[in-house]
Amino acid sequence: MMDRRIELVGRAAQAREELARAARRAGREPGDVTLVAVSKFHPAGDVRVLAEAGQVDFGENYVQEALAKREALTDLPLRWHFIGGLQSNKARFVAGNFALVHSVDSRKLAQALHRKASELGVVQDILLQVNIAGEEQKSGVDEAGLPELAEAVEAMPGLRLKGLMTMPPFFDDPERARPVFARLRHLRGRLEGRLGRSLPHLSMGMTGDFVAAVEEGATMVRIGTRIFGAREPRQ
Ligand SMILES: *Cc1c(COP(=O)(O)O)cnc(C)c1O
């Protein structure tokens, strides 16, 4: 237990330091980039250890797992992020339970979240996930569909659009992900022009490529393995 505590806190501190260095190299303030610790497949006890060491933002991919962890940790002042693929029939479990939903990629899902948020009398902050490389199996709206989806979301008072998220293909060399990150920033700029307001967030960068993502303007990085270690495959 003690060893796990030392390991987790040490790894998180190192990740934070790397993040800060990347931000400064890019002429940015380290405080402008939020580190979302991705705790999927890792126990609530690990989240508690990190929370006690000052980590506030945690990301989860699976609804039931996320809600169980959240329930076990209600005594802590955490911000939960939903970052995984989400089917619209599960949206009712997500709206109102997460500070930010990063993975909205269809009008149907947006509508389901909006409906539930309205029912609860809350406004759900969301990002639109963009599939930049056009990979078949990846979730995300494609570039061509982004403006229309964003305008549909703007018309839903239960949702507040805060920016864009992307997940590049896995590359051994993070430099290959860099153009994807630059593209997301470009798309945000175009969307801001179209909507006539600013979109504060770019959620991009994971364990293998967060340095490049920060250099390209990420305001949120989603880091799992670098902090928690390898994930056991799901049963
Ligand atoms: C699992 C996951 C992460 C974290 O990935 P690591 O490579 O372990 O840092 C980030 N974003 C999304 C959408 C994920 O599913």
The ligand as an SDF file (V2000), in Angstrom:
LIG
                    3D

 15 15  0  0  0  0  0  0  0  0999 V2000
   -7.3820    5.7650  -22.0130 C   0  0  0  0  0  0  0  0  0  0  0  0
   -7.4800    7.1100  -22.5870 C   0  0  0  0  0  0  0  0  0  0  0  0
   -6.5210    8.0970  -22.2980 C   0  0  0  0  0  0  0  0  0  0  0  0
   -5.2590    7.8360  -21.4960 C   0  0  0  0  0  0  0  0  0  0  0  0
   -4.3450    7.0940  -22.2510 O   0  0  0  0  0  0  0  0  0  0  0  0
   -2.8410    6.8260  -21.7650 P   0  0  0  0  0  0  0  0  0  0  0  0
   -2.1170    6.4910  -23.0100 O   0  0  0  0  0  0  0  0  0  0  0  0
   -2.8890    5.7050  -20.7900 O   0  0  0  0  0  0  0  0  0  0  0  0
   -2.3320    8.0840  -21.1540 O   0  0  0  0  0  0  0  0  0  0  0  0
   -6.7310    9.3720  -22.8090 C   0  0  0  0  0  0  0  0  0  0  0  0
   -7.8120    9.6680  -23.5580 N   0  0  0  0  0  0  0  0  0  0  0  0
   -8.7480    8.7580  -23.8590 C   0  0  0  0  0  0  0  0  0  0  0  0
   -9.9150    9.1480  -24.6910 C   0  0  0  0  0  0  0  0  0  0  0  0
   -8.5970    7.4530  -23.3930 C   0  0  0  0  0  0  0  0  0  0  0  0
   -9.5310    6.5380  -23.7210 O   0  0  0  0  0  0  0  0  0  0  0  0
  1  2  1  0
  2  3  1  0
  2 14  2  0
  3  4  1  0
  3 10  2  0
  4  5  1  0
  5  6  1  0
  6  7  2  0
  6  8  1  0
  6  9  1  0
 10 11  1  0
 11 12  2  0
 12 13  1  0
 12 14  1  0
 14 15  1  0
M  END
$$$$
